[in-house]
């Protein structure tokens, strides 16, 4: 099933130039919208500012752990990328290293997953975007759908683990960074 989805999305991206161009753009650069959204969420005012800042802090902590975990997992698991295993031409030039985990999805979901819990109105949109980046990377033949799903689940676990330390650290931030009292 994994291979069939990759082949189908990749075939569509190759046959439809607009879709292929969009997939390349989102696969390469889409993840960078997430840190930008976190910066806006951190500094924006409003009644949910404290919750947003705590979620951003937890997401950043989870993302740092995700980077390290991703480096370990890609060496331990060494799953061939779809373009190697299926003989496809990737839409994005890429090393033939491990397909799992998807760094873009792992780090992207780790960054914003806590917002989905703390401020769902914002976080669910960003989570949807992070998963869309993963789908674009499947269309580019860089990952299997199970790589995206597995990376997202792993990131959500890291997010859950990061919430408590972030709640402890947030009140100790410098006053210009700390959430408003109350």
N, C-alpha and C positions, 0 to 999 in steps of 0.2 A: 504494500500500500504506500509506504514511504517513497519508494522509487517511482511509482506511478504518478504520484502528486508532483514530484520534482519534474519528471518528464513532461507532464501536462502543462504546468506553469511555465517551464522553460520553453517548451514548444510554442506556447502562446506569445511569450515575450519575444521570441525570435521572429515569429510570423507577423506580429503587430508592432511595428517600429515605435509607435507612441507608447505602448505598454512596456516595451523593452527599455526605452529611454527613461520612463518614469521609474521602473524597477531599479535601474542603475543608480539614478539620483537618490532614491530613498534608501537603497541598500548601502550606498557609500556614505551619504551625508545626513540621512534622516535622524540618526541617533543624536546628532549634535543639537537638535531642537530641545531635547530633554534637559540638558544642563542649563540652557537658556531659560526654559520655563521654570526651573528650580530657582534661578536667580531672581526672576520676577516674583515668584511665590514667596521667596524669603523677605524681600523688601516691601511688598505690597502691604498696605494697611488693611484695616477692617477687623471685624470681630473674631475671625478665625486665624488671625496672624500668628498667635502663639502655637496653635495646632499645626499650622503650615510649617512654621520654623522647626518645630520638633520633628515633624515628618521629614523635612528636608535633611535635617541633621542625621536622622536615623538612616535615610536613604543613602547619604554620602558614606556613612560608616559601612553599611551593607555593600556598597559598590567597591569600597577599598578591599573588603574581604573577598568579594566576588572576583576581583582581578587576580588575587593570589590563588584562590581556589581554581579559577579557570586555567591558570598556567599549569597547575599540578594535574588537573583532569585531562587536559589535552595531551600530556605526555604519558599518562597512565593508560588512557583508553585508546588513543590513536585510531580513531574511526576514519576510514578514508572519506574524503569529501565526495559529494555526488558527481561532480564533473570528472573525477578520477575513476570512481567505481562504475559510472554509467557511460563513460566515454563522451561526455558533452563538452561543448566549448563554453566556459564560464562567461557570463556577461561582464564580469569584473575580473581583471587579472588578479590572481591570488596564488599564494603558495599552496602546495599540495600537502598541507599539514592536517591535523585532526579536525574533523567536522564537529565533534562535540567536545565541549559546549560551544554554543554560539556566543562569542564575546559580546557582540552587539546586543543580543537579547538578554544575556545574563547581567551585564552591567546596566543596560537601559532599564530593565524591570527592577533591578536592585535599587537604582536611583529613585524611581518614582512609585514603586509598589506601596510604600508606607503612606503616600498621599492618597492612594485609593482607599485605604482604611480610615485615615484621619480626616480627609477632606474629599469625600467621594465625588463631589460635583466636578472637581478639577482632576483628581487622581485617576478616575476611570477613563477620561478622555486621553490622558497621557499614557496610561497603560495600553489603551487601544492603539495609540500611535507606536509604542514600543513593539507591540506584536505585529503591526503592519510592516515595520522595518524588518522583522523576522521573516514575514511572508515574502518581502522583496528579495531577501537573501536566498530564500528557497527558489524563487523564480530565476535568480541569477545562477543557480546550480551550485551555490556555496554550502548550503545546509539542507538537511532533510527536515520535514515537519516535526519529527520526533526530537531533533536537536533543539528546535525552537521551543517546543512544549516542555521538554526536560530542563532546558536552561531557565525558562520562566518559572517553573515550579521550584527549582533550586534557589532562584533569586527571591521568591516569596518567602521561603524558609529563612533565608538570610535576613530579609526585612523583619520578619517576626522576632528574630533573635536580636536585632538592632534597636528595637523600640524601647526597651527598658534602659539600656545605657544612654540613649539619647535623652530620655526623660530626666535622667540624673545630671547629665552634662548641660542641658539647655539653660537651667537657672544660673549656672556658673559662668555663662558667657559674658564678655564685656557689655556694658550697658547699651552701647550703640548697636550691638548684634542681638542682644537678648530679647526674648518676647516680652511685651509689656506685662506688667503685673496685673493680676486679676483675671 
